[in-house]
């Protein structure tokens, strides 16, 4: 829906000036995978490594956003889609600010992943698929969500009674059951540093 009577404002400080000041390019690194796959762990470790190297970063986490920006949303299919849409719009603002964003969301449907990429812009979007088998995620079950879903306490839970559509494309796939987190982060750093280092 397009609103009437609004005009986009232009300011003297633009994205390029911010990126030049930070000596980096704003990008979004979007982690997808089942609950318990290791998305948040990898985002946390990668941000730490980037921070240590002097990059300006911020992590957007699904649970954390529901304490504030998205506290009015529940877990219906439509609200989950809106949760992702809002997050993508916030990530886009961070990119305009010249910041490297790490987003950890299940994002189970290809349609939503395509829309997120469209909102952010394909040149600023990196998709990391954390492919961890369901049985491994259930064994971890840090939040106890799989047990509740199996007991019928949670409806439409991804991997149990709702699907996770395998991504058609991605920039990197991580198998957390086959390698240590440190090994995965090394792969991520190799990819990300190439993308965010400001060309001089």
Secondary structure as UniProt FT lines:
FT   HELIX           15..22
FT   STRAND          27..32
FT   TURN            35..36
FT   HELIX           39..52
FT   TURN            53..54
FT   STRAND          57..61
FT   HELIX           62..65
FT   TURN            66..72
FT   HELIX           77..96
FT   TURN            97..98
FT   STRAND          100..104
FT   HELIX           110..120
FT   HELIX           122..124
FT   STRAND          125..130
FT   HELIX           134..140
FT   TURN            142..143
FT   HELIX           145..150
FT   TURN            151..152
FT   TURN            159..161
FT   STRAND          172..174
FT   TURN            176..178
FT   HELIX           181..196
//
